[in-house]
């Protein structure tokens, strides 16, 4: 039980920061969620769920977003 709550606090702080940077990069690149989804061959709901925290990202997915947004991976995982 303690591990779960510790895990959730890390998720809340660090993961939310990654998601905020992901959203900011999309907006800065002037892409809609649909445009990014099209580039990834995914439905728009895929992007929406990632940005709302309903779906977890893995490192390979972060690399794909970094390429689309022309950012270094380190931008997202500072």
Secondary structure, 3 states (H helix, E strand, C coil): CHHHHHHHHHHHHHHHHHHHHHHHHHHHCCCCHHHHHHHHCCCHHHHHHHHHCCCCCCHHHHHHHHHHHCCCHHHHCC
